[in-house]
Amino acid sequence: MAVNDRIKDIATIRKWVREFSLFGEKTRTDFTATSGYRYAVNKSLKLLKGYLTESRDDNNCKHVFLAVDARDIAHNPLFVYFKIHAFKDNDIKLHFVILNALADEKYKTIGQVYQSALDSNIYDVEADGGAEKDSERKTSDDALDEDAFDLPLNTMDSTIRRKLEEYLAKGILVAKKSGRKKVYSLNTCSIDLKRWVYAIDFFSEIDPLGVIGSFLRDRLDRTGGLPACDPFVFRHHYVHHVLDAEIVQTIADAIHKHCSVVVVNHPMHQNNGRANQKNEVVPIRFYHSVQSGRRYIVACQRANRQLTFLRIDRIQTVSLGSTVPDYLRYYEYAIERLKHVWGVSDIGNRGLTHLEMTIRVSSPDDYAIKRIDIEKRHGTVEYLDNLTACFSIDVWEDREMLPWVRTFIGSIISLKCSNQNFIDRFNHDLRKSLMQYTERMI
């Protein structure tokens, strides 16, 4: 029996790519799901072949993994996942029937679309034969059966209407009222996209919703409007973020409408047996780390208003919740708390911690004394002389600062903190490092 080679479940493929980006390479034994899931994996590899996938053999086991060099790709290859769609034979036939019927860009009723399809002879009514049962026609996702045009219009209009409404929701068509009837037309664009080609190129690669720009680039490509060479090259290109575009769009819509969102998170570890975590939060803004490329939602818990950070690439699903009447209160509370945030740890009910660090360098050209001013965030830096600088800050989560403070070891001459545990942890780590280096020297 021949296999119809078409993608069935796009959500499964996106889930696989997200896991692959987060958790690294996989072997055949790592895929313990159904054969359909493994099929989606193989199909995904075919789509990305030559772009992002590499493999190596280790002990007769093939490891396939994602490898991205931003210098080699000018445009995100993962946009392809938004441009593929599962369809059946009749769906694709009806697609061309509707577009052909509305090709003159005039508004038409459902009956006129149906009649235009008959007059155009684009649909082969004798192709396969065999009419569906009425009960199956109402529940099937197929567009039109091959014998459908032999049916009266009052039986067919519901099928055509469903497809027209689907295209209306996707933006392919526009509709308006003409008397008591609803009429449809192709959604045309009067904007000269060629004048915006460089802006579209830049937007498509750096914006969280850059997939929109990718679709515009495709339209320009069909009309020959793209430049001969790519104008932008990115040193750090986090291509897998495009898979979160729908999540980002939903959250941005909730912020605009002052709504809460219901978020379902993947567990922190894949094999810990814990169920996905579900909670309702009030989104405030997005955070994007320039160091790691990770993106977060800054939100408040709906129940207790505590500030929380949700990593976007760990979100499985998100949906709009209810309207928040006192949204501005949540917003003002979050903005006030964010003034003393260093990292992305949940703050809880902790109080502020005051930290002071004084460093001294051997030369005014030493980068450390410049870096402390560049990376101070909301802290303050006072230069005691051209070789000495005093950094001070008030933060909610002092432990987030510990890795950054360690980078100045060798230049620190004074370290004070209102939380003694911070000082103890710093000294413990320093002694442990000294012991390791001493053992190596011996």
C-alpha positions as CSV (number, residue, x, y, z in Angstrom):
1,M,0.0,0.0,0.0
2,A,1.5,3.3,-1.0
3,V,2.1,6.0,1.6
4,N,0.8,9.4,1.0
5,D,3.8,11.5,2.0
6,R,2.3,14.6,3.6
7,I,2.6,16.1,7.0
8,K,-0.3,15.3,9.3
9,D,0.6,16.9,12.7
10,I,2.4,20.2,12.7
11,A,2.1,20.6,16.4
12,T,4.1,17.3,17.0
13,I,6.9,18.5,14.7
14,R,7.1,21.8,16.5
15,K,7.2,20.0,19.8
16,W,10.1,17.9,18.6
17,V,12.1,20.9,17.3
18,R,11.6,22.7,20.6
19,E,12.8,19.7,22.6
20,F,15.7,19.3,20.3
21,S,16.8,22.9,20.7
22,L,16.5,22.7,24.5
23,F,17.8,19.2,25.3
24,G,20.3,18.5,22.5
25,E,21.0,15.5,20.4
26,K,18.8,12.5,20.3
27,T,19.2,8.8,19.4
28,R,16.6,6.4,18.2
29,T,16.2,5.0,21.7
30,D,15.4,8.4,23.1
31,F,12.1,8.5,21.1
32,T,9.8,6.3,23.1
33,A,6.6,7.7,21.7
34,T,4.4,6.2,19.0
35,S,5.4,5.5,15.4
36,G,3.5,8.6,14.3
37,Y,5.8,10.8,16.5
38,R,8.8,9.1,15.0
39,Y,7.4,9.8,11.5
40,A,7.1,13.5,12.4
41,V,10.7,13.5,13.5
42,N,11.8,12.0,10.2
43,K,9.7,14.4,8.3
44,S,11.2,17.3,10.3
45,L,14.7,16.1,9.5
46,K,14.0,16.1,5.8
47,L,12.7,19.7,6.0
48,L,15.8,20.9,7.8
49,K,18.3,18.8,5.9
50,G,21.1,21.0,4.7
51,Y,20.2,23.8,7.0
52,L,20.6,22.8,10.7
53,T,21.0,19.1,11.1
54,E,24.3,17.2,11.5
55,S,25.0,13.7,12.6
56,R,27.8,11.6,13.9
57,D,28.2,7.9,14.6
58,D,29.2,6.7,18.1
59,N,29.4,3.0,19.0
60,N,27.1,2.0,16.1
61,C,24.5,4.6,17.2
62,K,23.7,7.6,15.0
63,H,23.3,10.9,16.8
64,V,21.4,13.6,15.0
65,F,21.5,17.2,16.3
66,L,20.9,20.8,15.5
67,A,24.0,22.8,14.5
68,V,23.6,26.5,13.6
69,D,26.2,28.9,12.4
70,A,24.6,32.3,11.9
71,R,27.2,33.2,9.4
72,D,26.0,30.6,7.0
73,I,22.3,31.4,7.1
74,A,20.8,34.8,6.2
75,H,17.2,33.8,6.9
76,N,15.7,31.6,9.5
77,P,15.0,28.1,8.0
78,L,12.5,27.3,10.7
79,F,9.9,29.6,9.1
80,V,9.1,26.6,6.9
81,Y,7.0,25.2,9.8
82,F,4.5,28.0,9.4
83,K,4.2,27.4,5.7
84,I,3.2,23.8,5.7
85,H,-0.3,22.5,6.3
86,A,-2.0,19.1,6.6
87,F,-4.6,18.8,3.9
88,K,-6.6,16.1,2.0
89,D,-7.0,15.9,-1.8
90,N,-10.3,17.7,-1.9
91,D,-9.0,20.5,0.3
92,I,-6.3,21.5,-2.1
93,K,-8.8,21.2,-5.0
94,L,-11.3,23.5,-3.3
95,H,-8.4,26.0,-2.5
96,F,-7.9,26.6,-6.3
97,V,-11.6,26.6,-6.9
98,I,-12.2,29.5,-4.5
99,L,-9.2,31.5,-5.6
100,N,-10.1,31.1,-9.2
101,A,-13.7,32.2,-8.5
102,L,-12.5,35.3,-6.7
103,A,-9.6,36.1,-9.1
104,D,-11.4,39.1,-10.5
105,E,-11.2,40.7,-7.0
106,K,-14.9,41.5,-6.9
107,Y,-17.2,40.8,-4.0
108,K,-19.3,37.6,-4.5
109,T,-21.9,35.7,-2.5
110,I,-21.6,32.1,-1.6
111,G,-23.9,31.2,-4.5
112,Q,-21.8,33.2,-6.9
113,V,-18.6,31.5,-5.8
114,Y,-20.3,28.1,-6.3
115,Q,-21.6,29.1,-9.8
116,S,-18.2,30.5,-10.8
117,A,-16.6,27.2,-9.8
118,L,-19.0,25.3,-12.0
119,D,-18.4,27.7,-15.0
120,S,-14.6,27.6,-14.7
121,N,-14.4,23.8,-15.2
122,I,-11.5,23.9,-12.8
123,Y,-13.0,21.0,-10.8
124,D,-13.0,17.6,-12.4
125,V,-16.5,16.3,-11.4
126,E,-15.8,12.9,-12.9
127,A,-12.3,12.4,-11.4
128,D,-13.0,9.6,-8.8
129,G,-16.7,9.3,-8.3
130,G,-18.4,8.2,-5.1
131,A,-20.5,10.6,-3.1
132,E,-20.1,10.9,0.6
133,K,-23.0,10.3,3.0
134,D,-24.7,13.4,4.3
135,S,-23.7,12.5,7.9
136,E,-20.0,12.2,6.9
137,R,-20.2,15.4,4.8
138,K,-21.2,17.4,7.9
139,T,-18.4,16.2,10.1
140,S,-15.6,15.6,7.6
141,D,-12.7,18.1,7.2
142,D,-12.7,17.4,3.4
143,A,-13.8,20.4,1.3
144,L,-15.9,19.0,-1.5
145,D,-16.4,15.4,-2.7
146,E,-15.9,14.8,-6.5
147,D,-19.7,14.3,-7.0
148,A,-20.5,17.4,-4.8
149,F,-21.3,19.6,-7.7
150,D,-24.2,17.4,-8.7
151,L,-25.9,18.4,-5.4
152,P,-28.4,21.3,-5.1
153,L,-26.9,24.6,-3.9
154,N,-28.8,24.5,-0.6
155,T,-26.8,21.3,0.3
156,M,-23.5,22.7,-0.9
157,D,-23.5,26.2,0.6
158,S,-22.6,25.1,4.1
159,T,-19.5,23.4,2.8
160,I,-18.4,26.4,0.8
161,R,-19.3,28.8,3.7
162,R,-17.1,26.8,6.1
163,K,-14.1,27.1,3.8
164,L,-14.7,30.8,3.1
165,E,-14.9,31.5,6.8
166,E,-11.7,29.6,7.3
167,Y,-9.9,31.7,4.7
168,L,-11.5,34.9,6.2
169,A,-10.0,34.0,9.6
170,K,-6.6,33.5,8.0
171,G,-6.7,36.8,6.2
172,I,-6.8,35.4,2.7
173,L,-10.3,36.9,2.1
174,V,-12.2,39.9,3.3
175,A,-15.9,40.1,3.7
176,K,-18.7,42.7,4.1
177,K,-22.4,43.0,4.2
178,S,-24.3,43.7,1.0
179,G,-27.9,44.0,2.1
180,R,-28.8,40.9,4.0
181,K,-26.1,38.8,2.4
182,K,-22.4,38.4,3.2
183,V,-20.1,38.8,0.3
184,Y,-16.4,37.8,0.0
185,S,-13.4,39.0,-2.0
186,L,-9.6,38.4,-2.1
187,N,-7.7,40.4,0.4
188,T,-5.4,42.6,-1.8
189,C,-2.5,44.8,-0.6
190,S,-2.1,48.3,-2.0
191,I,1.2,48.9,-0.2
192,D,4.4,48.9,-2.3
193,L,6.4,46.3,-0.5
194,K,9.5,46.9,-2.6
195,R,10.0,50.2,-0.8
196,W,10.1,48.3,2.5
197,V,12.2,45.4,1.5
198,Y,15.1,46.2,3.8
199,A,12.8,46.8,6.8
200,I,11.0,43.6,6.1
201,D,14.3,41.7,5.9
202,F,15.5,43.1,9.3
203,F,12.1,42.6,11.0
204,S,11.7,39.0,9.9
205,E,15.0,38.0,11.6
206,I,14.9,40.0,14.8
207,D,11.3,40.5,15.8
208,P,9.5,37.8,18.0
209,L,6.8,37.8,15.3
210,G,9.2,37.9,12.4
211,V,7.3,35.1,10.7
212,I,5.0,37.8,9.4
213,G,8.0,39.4,7.7
214,S,9.0,36.0,6.2
215,F,5.5,35.8,4.5
216,L,6.0,39.3,3.1
217,R,9.4,38.3,1.8
218,D,7.8,35.3,0.0
219,R,5.4,37.7,-1.7
220,L,8.3,39.9,-2.8
221,D,10.1,36.9,-4.0
222,R,7.3,35.9,-6.3
223,T,7.3,39.4,-7.9
224,G,11.0,39.7,-8.1
225,G,11.3,42.4,-5.5
226,L,14.1,41.0,-3.3
227,P,17.6,42.4,-3.5
228,A,20.3,40.5,-5.3
229,C,22.2,39.9,-2.0
230,D,21.1,39.7,1.6
231,P,21.7,43.0,3.4
232,F,22.0,41.7,6.9
233,V,24.2,39.1,8.7
234,F,23.7,38.3,12.3
235,R,26.4,37.3,14.7
236,H,24.0,35.7,17.2
237,H,20.9,34.3,15.6
238,Y,18.6,32.4,17.9
239,V,16.6,30.7,15.1
240,H,14.4,28.4,17.3
241,H,12.6,31.4,18.9
242,V,10.4,31.5,15.8
243,L,8.5,28.4,17.1
244,D,7.2,30.5,19.9
245,A,5.6,33.1,17.7
246,E,2.0,32.0,18.3
247,I,2.6,32.0,22.1
248,V,4.2,35.5,22.0
249,Q,1.3,36.7,19.9
250,T,-1.3,35.4,22.3
251,I,0.5,37.0,25.3
252,A,0.9,40.3,23.5
253,D,-2.8,40.3,22.7
254,A,-3.6,39.6,26.4
255,I,-1.4,42.6,27.5
256,H,-3.1,44.8,24.9
257,K,-6.6,43.7,26.1
258,H,-5.7,43.7,29.9
259,C,-6.5,40.0,30.2
260,S,-5.0,37.2,32.1
261,V,-3.5,34.1,30.4
262,V,-3.7,30.4,31.4
263,V,-0.2,29.0,30.9
264,V,0.7,25.3,30.7
265,N,4.5,24.8,31.3
266,H,6.6,21.8,30.5
267,P,8.3,20.3,33.6
268,M,11.8,21.4,34.2
269,H,13.2,17.9,33.6
270,Q,11.8,15.6,31.0
271,N,11.9,12.3,32.9
272,N,11.0,13.3,36.4
273,G,7.4,12.0,36.1
274,R,5.9,15.3,37.0
275,A,2.8,16.6,35.2
276,N,2.8,19.8,33.2
277,Q,2.3,22.9,35.4
278,K,-0.8,25.0,34.8
279,N,-1.4,28.4,36.3
280,E,-3.2,31.7,35.6
281,V,-1.0,34.9,35.5
282,V,-1.4,38.5,34.5
283,P,1.3,39.3,31.8
284,I,3.2,42.6,32.1
285,R,6.0,42.6,29.6
286,F,8.6,40.5,27.8
287,Y,12.3,40.1,28.8
288,H,15.0,39.1,26.3
289,S,18.4,38.1,27.6
290,V,21.2,39.4,25.4
291,Q,23.6,37.0,27.0
292,S,21.8,33.7,26.6
293,G,19.1,34.6,24.0
294,R,16.4,33.2,26.3
295,R,13.1,35.0,26.5
296,Y,10.7,35.4,29.5
297,I,7.3,36.7,30.4
298,V,7.2,39.1,33.4
299,A,3.9,38.3,35.0
300,C,2.0,38.5,38.3
301,Q,0.3,35.5,39.8
302,R,-3.5,36.2,39.6
303,A,-4.1,34.8,43.1
304,N,-1.5,36.6,45.2
305,R,0.1,39.2,42.8
306,Q,3.6,37.8,43.3
307,L,6.0,38.6,40.5
308,T,7.1,35.6,38.5
309,F,9.2,35.0,35.3
310,L,8.1,32.3,32.8
311,R,10.5,31.1,30.3
312,I,8.8,31.2,26.9
313,D,10.4,28.2,25.3
314,R,9.1,26.0,28.2
315,I,5.5,27.0,27.6
316,Q,3.5,24.2,26.1
317,T,0.2,26.1,25.5
318,V,-1.2,29.5,26.4
319,S,-4.8,30.8,26.2
320,L,-6.5,34.0,26.9
321,G,-8.2,34.2,30.3
322,S,-10.6,36.6,31.8
323,T,-10.4,40.4,31.7
324,V,-8.5,41.9,34.7
325,P,-10.4,45.1,35.9
326,D,-7.6,46.3,38.1
327,Y,-4.8,45.5,35.5
328,L,-3.1,48.9,36.1
329,R,-2.6,47.9,39.8
330,Y,-0.8,44.7,38.7
331,Y,1.2,46.7,36.2
332,E,2.3,49.4,38.7
333,Y,3.2,46.8,41.3
334,A,5.3,44.8,38.8
335,I,7.1,47.9,37.5
336,E,8.0,49.0,41.0
337,R,9.3,45.5,41.9
338,L,11.3,45.3,38.6
339,K,13.4,48.4,39.7
340,H,15.4,46.1,42.0
341,V,15.5,42.9,39.9
342,W,18.8,41.5,38.8
343,G,17.9,38.1,37.2
344,V,14.8,36.1,36.5
345,S,14.3,34.3,39.8
346,D,10.9,34.5,41.5
347,I,11.0,37.2,44.1
348,G,8.4,35.9,46.5
349,N,8.2,37.9,49.7
350,R,11.9,38.5,50.2
351,G,13.1,41.9,51.3
352,L,15.8,44.0,49.7
353,T,19.5,43.2,50.0
354,H,22.1,45.8,49.9
355,L,25.5,44.9,48.3
356,E,28.7,47.0,48.0
357,M,31.8,45.9,46.1
358,T,35.0,47.8,45.7
359,I,37.5,46.8,43.0
360,R,41.0,48.1,42.2
361,V,42.9,47.5,39.0
362,S,46.6,47.9,38.1
363,S,46.0,50.1,35.1
364,P,43.4,52.7,34.0
365,D,43.1,50.7,30.7
366,D,42.1,47.5,32.5
367,Y,38.7,46.4,31.1
368,A,37.4,45.4,34.5
369,I,36.9,49.0,35.7
370,K,35.0,49.8,32.5
371,R,33.0,46.6,32.6
372,I,31.6,47.3,36.0
373,D,30.0,50.5,34.7
374,I,28.7,48.8,31.6
375,E,27.1,45.9,33.4
376,K,25.9,47.7,36.6
377,R,22.2,47.6,35.4
378,H,20.3,49.5,38.0
379,G,23.2,49.8,40.4
380,T,25.5,52.8,40.9
381,V,29.3,53.1,40.4
382,E,31.4,55.7,42.2
383,Y,35.0,56.1,41.0
384,L,37.2,56.8,44.0
385,D,40.2,57.3,41.7
386,N,41.2,56.3,38.2
387,L,42.1,52.8,39.5
388,T,39.4,52.2,42.1
389,A,35.6,51.9,41.7
390,C,32.9,51.2,44.3
391,F,29.7,49.4,43.1
392,S,26.5,49.4,45.2
393,I,23.0,48.0,44.5
394,D,19.8,47.0,46.2
395,V,18.3,43.8,44.9
396,W,15.6,41.3,45.8
397,E,17.5,38.1,44.9
398,D,21.1,38.5,45.9
399,R,22.0,34.9,44.9
400,E,21.5,35.9,41.2
401,M,24.4,38.3,41.5
402,L,26.9,35.7,42.8
403,P,28.2,34.5,39.4
404,W,28.7,38.1,38.2
405,V,30.5,39.1,41.4
406,R,32.8,36.1,41.0
407,T,34.0,37.4,37.6
408,F,35.8,40.2,39.5
409,I,37.9,37.9,41.7
410,G,41.4,39.2,41.6
411,S,40.3,42.8,41.6
412,I,38.0,42.8,44.6
413,I,39.4,44.6,47.7
414,S,36.2,44.9,49.6
415,L,32.8,43.1,49.6
416,K,29.9,43.9,51.9
417,C,26.4,42.5,51.9
418,S,23.4,42.9,54.3
419,N,22.8,39.2,53.8
420,Q,25.6,37.3,55.5
421,N,24.7,34.1,53.7
422,F,25.9,35.8,50.4
423,I,29.3,36.5,51.9
424,D,29.6,33.0,53.4
425,R,28.7,31.4,50.0
426,F,31.2,33.6,48.2
427,N,34.0,32.7,50.6
428,H,33.1,29.0,50.4
429,D,33.3,29.0,46.7
430,L,36.6,31.0,46.7
431,R,38.2,28.5,49.2
432,K,37.0,25.5,47.1
433,S,38.5,27.0,44.0
434,L,41.8,27.7,45.8
435,M,41.9,24.0,46.9
436,Q,41.4,22.7,43.4
437,Y,44.2,24.9,42.0
438,T,46.5,24.0,44.8
439,E,46.0,20.3,44.2
440,R,46.7,20.7,40.5
441,M,50.0,22.6,41.3
442,I,51.1,19.8,43.7
